[in-house]
Amino acid sequence: MSITKETKAEIFKKYGTSEKDTGSTEGQIALFTERINHLTGHLKSNKKDYNTERSLVMMVGKRRSLLDYLKSKDIERYRSLIKELGIRK
């Protein structure tokens, strides 16, 4: 099951500046995190789904790129987003 429109709007409303601001770095990172968590749960029950595993690895790479960009632009926003999403241990 993919993420619904309502869930996306809620994520962008919480982490972006508004529901319509789908281009903000924080909103995109939060959306990738939600999708990564969903796919991780799927892969726990479907261990041989290699296409999903490849998609998950690519998504993690995209999120990493966005996090690196945010870190280079504004370290405080980066730190607060990581803490809020619970990405790091």
N, C-alpha and C positions, 0 to 999 in steps of 0.2 A: 504494500500500500504506500502510495506516495503522500507527500505533504499536501494538505488541502489549502485552498485559497485563504480561508479564515486563519489557519495556523500561520501562514506566511505573513498575512497582514498584521497579526498579533506580534510576530517576531520583529517585523520592521517598525512597528509602533513602539515597541519596548526598547529596541537597540538603535534604531535610526532616529531621524528627526521627526518623521511622520509615517503614516501607513503607505503613502505614495512614494516615499524616498527609498526606492529599491537599490539605488546606486551607492549608498553610503558604505564605507568599508566595514564599519561595525556591524551593520545589518547583514551584509554578505557573509561575514565571518560567523555570525550567529546562525544564519540559515545553513551554512555548510556544517556547522557543529550539530545542528538538529538532524540533518540528513546523515551525517556520519554515525551518530548514535543509533539512528533507525537501522542503517545497514549493518552495524555491528551486531545488533540484536538478531537480525535476519541470518547473519552468517553463523551465529552460535548454534542455530537449529539446522542450518543447511550448509554443512561443512564443505561439500563438493561443488558449490556454486561459484565457479571460478570467474565468470563474467562479473558478478557482483563484487567479488574480491578485487578484481582489477579496477572497477569503478571506484571502490572505496579508497584504494591506494592513490588514484588520480585525484580524488576529492581532497584527501589529506594534503597532497602536494599543493593544490590550489589554495587551500586554507592557509598553509604554511607561507606561501608567497604573499598573501594578503596580510598576514600577521607581520611578516618582515617589512612590508611597505608601511604599515601603521607604526611599527616600532621606529622606523627611520624618520617618520614625519612627526609623531607626537608620542613620546615614551609614556606619559601619564595616562593618556587614553588607552594605550596598549596594556598597561598594567591593570587598570581598572576593568577592562574588558575581560582579560584573562581570569581575574579574580571572580568576576560576576558569572562567567560561563563555566568556571571550574575546569579549565583545560589543563593546567599544570597541577602537579601534586603539591 
